[in-house]
Amino acid sequence: MSFSVEGRSAIVTGAGSGINFAFAKLLLENGCNVLIADLALRPEAQGLVEKYSIPSSAPRAVFQRTDVTDWKQLELMFEVAEKEFGEIDVVCPGAGVYEPHWSNFWRPPGTPESRDPQHGNRYALLDINLTHPIRTTQLALAHFVRRRTSGRPKHIVHISSIAGQNPALAAPIYVATKHAINGLVRSLGKLDSKFGIRVTAVAPGVIKTPLWTDHPEKLKIVDTANDEWVTPEEVAQVMLALIQQDQISGWLLSHSLTFAG
């Protein structure tokens, strides 16, 4: 049977803006509690939290300041969500960045533009776009297993990209992270039939979010003749459909194509 988010609870990382904000807003509008985990809130997200922050009302929104590269903060995110809402039904490890100048293949660690230490043994871009979704998925599965007695289906929704199917010389690390997300989702597809845990991903193209519109240097990459802007709201609607519709676990949805896992 189809799953309704009404009366359920969710964790959405990166929901201070963009796609994840649109998804959190849609969940709340459909009666689902949401813990918004992000470093900060843009004005529209702050307004959303204020609108849904009345303790006695339902649904509720709670903001938990979270650096998704810090595993202790990811653990705290789940602890706060459980304290506020009890059982969690939906987890979206959505926080991500598009090849920022401060963590970039073409600006290696140790160069003036990079914040990745020359001998730091890691890339912030990988920590945000790949390690954080993997770790959050592990934490979500642990929570779901502890709550199996309720019998309620569970959902993990990732954000991939058409970059997960295509190469891009300008953004090789970003492309690598999205290829990896696709592999992770496909690998976990059988959890639905075995344990009632649906793991899916959306794979949109160029999204009209601050990640692009606030950065003129990135807009130069967009081919206005061939690239079609997709709105965060459109992606959020697909994400909700991934949760509520039947028999789509392990599939990747883009604005124009569907890929079976």
Disulfide bonds with the S-S distance in Angstrom:
none
